[in-house]
Amino acid sequence: MLTKILWNSISYYDYGEEYYHGMLNGIFTSRGFAPDSNDEACPGGPDLSVKDRGRRAFLLMEFKRSARKEDLDADCDHAIRQIFEKGCDKVIPEGYEEQLICGIAFHAKMARVRFVR
């Protein structure tokens, strides 16, 4: 689904990590969430964190820009490892019961998304 959004909305010239970051921030905001960009709750925090109050779930996202489409899977794994290595998975907001870790790798108009619980 994210690849479809990218394919229909961006130019091949819009492919910096910060562009994808801002786009996802806007998508979550438009859906009624209040995402935290570069959350400072842990050192070098995730690129984006989102609280789903209704489900009491907390989503941590790290983004990577892949140099080649063949690197998308490895870069997703790297993004997820980075969240664990920095200890961001240990910072769970009070009252939240579920945490999802998400690594997203982008290359041009393609995206790969992986989740870990």
Residue pairs with C-beta under 8 A, 6 or more apart in sequence:
2 104
2 111
2 113
3 109
3 110
3 111
5 23
5 27
6 106
6 109
6 110
6 111
7 109
9 23
10 19
10 23
10 109
12 108
12 109
15 65
15 106
15 107
15 108
16 65
17 47
17 63
17 64
17 65
17 106
20 63
20 65
20 104
20 106
20 111
21 37
21 47
21 48
21 63
24 35
24 48
24 61
24 63
24 104
25 35
25 37
25 48
28 35
28 48
28 50
29 35
33 50
33 51
33 52
34 50
34 51
35 48
35 49
35 50
36 48
36 49
36 50
37 47
37 48
38 45
38 46
38 47
38 48
39 45
39 46
39 48
39 49
39 60
39 88
41 49
41 88
41 91
42 86
42 87
42 88
42 90
42 91
43 86
43 87
44 86
45 86
45 88
46 60
46 61
46 62
46 83
46 88
47 61
47 62
47 63
48 60
48 61
48 63
49 58
49 59
49 60
49 61
50 58
50 59
50 61
51 57
51 58
51 59
51 93
51 96
52 58
52 59
55 98
56 95
56 96
56 97
56 98
57 96
57 97
57 98
57 99
57 100
58 92
58 93
58 96
58 98
58 99
58 100
59 99
59 100
59 102
60 83
60 88
60 89
60 99
60 100
60 101
60 102
61 102
61 103
61 104
62 79
62 80
62 82
62 83
62 102
62 103
62 104
63 79
63 104
63 105
63 106
64 75
64 76
64 78
64 79
64 103
64 104
64 105
64 106
65 75
65 105
65 106
65 107
66 72
66 75
66 105
66 106
66 107
67 107
68 107
69 107
69 108
69 110
71 105
71 107
72 105
72 107
72 110
72 111
72 112
73 105
73 112
75 103
75 105
75 112
76 103
76 104
76 105
76 112
76 113
76 114
77 103
77 114
78 103
79 103
79 104
79 105
79 114
80 101
80 102
80 103
80 114
80 116
83 89
83 101
83 103
84 101
89 99
89 101
92 99
98 117
99 117
100 115
100 116
100 117
101 115
101 116
101 117
102 113
102 114
102 115
102 116
103 113
103 114
103 116
104 111
104 112
104 113
104 114
105 111
105 112
